């Protein structure tokens, strides 16, 4: 059985309305409806919350639904990519900070170059992060 049918059955067996479930797990009623009709899939945190609310195991909710398995694998991949992005950005900012601070002590043309390059480097970091973020949003 697919997760959308399991969620609807569990909600009905619990005697709850979509509105009540939405309030308890802090999403909109429309989101609950979309999950129950199969228009979209819940994230893992919402699944855990519903598992607790409906008092059924995660195993019961998730087993046998290939779409949900694929979504979870994709979410894990995106999370891993985001961690790499954050680490890479942190390293670049650290190196840039060291170079920029060294220009204060060295002075002269080197300092002028760093002052001119700073906005461009920071803009490049912002564009790279934004582009990666938007790419991940399209994968969802």
C-alpha positions as CSV (number, residue, x, y, z in Angstrom):
1,X,0.0,0.0,0.0
2,X,1.3,3.5,-0.8
3,X,2.0,6.0,1.9
4,X,-0.8,8.3,1.0
5,X,-3.4,5.6,1.7
6,X,-1.6,4.6,4.9
7,X,-1.6,8.2,6.1
8,X,-5.3,8.6,5.4
9,X,-6.3,5.3,7.0
10,X,-4.2,6.1,10.1
11,X,-5.7,9.5,10.4
12,X,-9.3,8.1,10.1
13,X,-8.5,5.3,12.6
14,X,-7.2,7.9,15.0
15,X,-10.5,9.9,14.6
16,X,-8.7,13.1,13.6
17,X,-9.5,15.6,10.9
18,X,-7.0,16.9,8.5
19,X,-7.1,20.2,10.3
20,X,-6.4,18.6,13.6
21,X,-3.4,16.7,12.2
22,X,-2.1,19.8,10.5
23,X,-2.2,21.8,13.8
24,X,-0.5,19.0,15.7
25,X,2.4,18.6,13.3
26,X,2.5,22.3,12.3
27,X,1.7,22.2,8.6
28,X,-1.3,23.4,6.6
29,X,-4.4,21.4,6.1
30,X,-3.8,21.6,2.4
31,X,-0.4,19.9,2.9
32,X,-2.1,17.0,4.7
33,X,-4.6,16.8,1.9
34,X,-1.8,16.7,-0.7
35,X,0.0,13.9,1.2
36,X,-3.2,11.9,1.5
37,X,-4.1,12.3,-2.2
38,X,-0.6,11.5,-3.3
39,X,0.0,14.9,-4.9
40,X,3.1,15.3,-2.7
41,X,5.2,13.3,-0.2
42,X,5.9,14.3,3.4
43,X,9.4,14.9,4.6
44,X,11.0,12.5,7.1
45,X,10.3,14.8,10.1
46,X,6.6,15.0,9.3
47,X,6.5,11.2,8.9
48,X,8.1,10.8,12.3
49,X,5.6,13.2,13.8
50,X,2.6,11.4,12.2
51,X,4.0,8.1,13.3
52,X,4.0,9.4,16.9
53,X,0.6,11.0,16.5
54,X,-1.1,8.0,15.0
55,X,0.8,5.6,17.3
56,X,2.0,3.4,14.4
57,X,5.6,2.4,13.6
58,X,7.7,4.1,11.0
59,X,8.2,0.6,9.5
60,X,4.4,0.3,8.9
61,X,4.2,3.7,7.3
62,X,7.3,3.4,5.0
63,X,7.6,-0.2,4.0
64,X,6.5,-1.1,0.5
65,X,6.3,2.5,-0.9
66,X,8.9,2.9,-3.6
67,X,8.1,6.6,-4.2
68,X,8.8,7.4,-0.6
69,X,12.0,5.4,-0.6
70,X,13.2,7.3,-3.7
71,X,12.2,10.7,-2.1
72,X,14.1,9.8,1.1
73,X,17.2,8.8,-0.9
74,X,17.0,12.1,-2.9
75,X,16.6,14.1,0.4
76,X,19.7,12.4,1.8
77,X,21.7,13.2,-1.3
78,X,20.7,16.8,-1.2
79,X,21.5,17.1,2.5
80,X,25.0,15.6,1.8
81,X,25.5,18.1,-1.1
82,X,24.5,21.0,1.2
83,X,26.9,19.9,3.9
84,X,29.7,19.9,1.3
85,X,28.6,23.3,0.1
86,X,28.7,24.8,3.6
87,X,32.2,23.3,4.3
88,X,33.6,24.5,1.0
89,X,32.1,28.0,1.5
90,X,33.6,28.1,5.0
91,X,37.0,27.2,3.8
92,X,36.9,29.8,1.0
93,X,35.8,32.5,3.4
94,X,38.5,31.5,5.8
95,X,41.2,31.6,3.1
96,X,39.9,34.9,1.8
97,X,39.9,36.4,5.3
98,X,43.5,35.4,5.8
99,X,44.6,36.8,2.5
100,X,42.6,40.0,3.1
101,X,44.0,40.4,6.6
102,X,47.6,39.8,5.3
103,X,47.0,42.7,2.8
104,X,46.5,45.1,5.8
105,X,50.0,44.3,7.1
106,X,51.7,44.2,3.7
107,X,50.0,47.3,2.3
108,X,50.8,48.9,-1.0
109,X,49.6,47.5,-4.3
110,X,48.7,44.2,-2.7
111,X,46.3,45.9,-0.3
112,X,44.7,47.9,-3.2
113,X,44.3,44.7,-5.2
114,X,42.6,42.9,-2.2
115,X,40.3,45.9,-1.6
116,X,39.3,45.9,-5.3
117,X,38.9,42.1,-5.4
118,X,37.0,41.7,-2.1
119,X,33.5,42.6,-3.4
120,X,33.9,40.4,-6.5
121,X,35.1,37.4,-4.4
122,X,32.2,37.8,-1.9
123,X,29.7,38.2,-4.8
124,X,31.1,35.0,-6.4
125,X,30.7,33.1,-3.2
126,X,27.1,34.3,-2.9
127,X,26.3,33.4,-6.5
128,X,27.9,30.0,-6.1
129,X,25.9,29.3,-2.9
130,X,22.7,30.6,-4.4
131,X,23.1,28.6,-7.6
132,X,23.7,25.4,-5.7
133,X,20.8,26.1,-3.5
134,X,18.5,26.7,-6.4
135,X,19.7,23.6,-8.1
136,X,18.9,21.6,-5.0
137,X,15.4,23.1,-4.9
138,X,14.7,22.0,-8.5
139,X,15.7,18.4,-7.6
140,X,13.0,18.3,-4.9
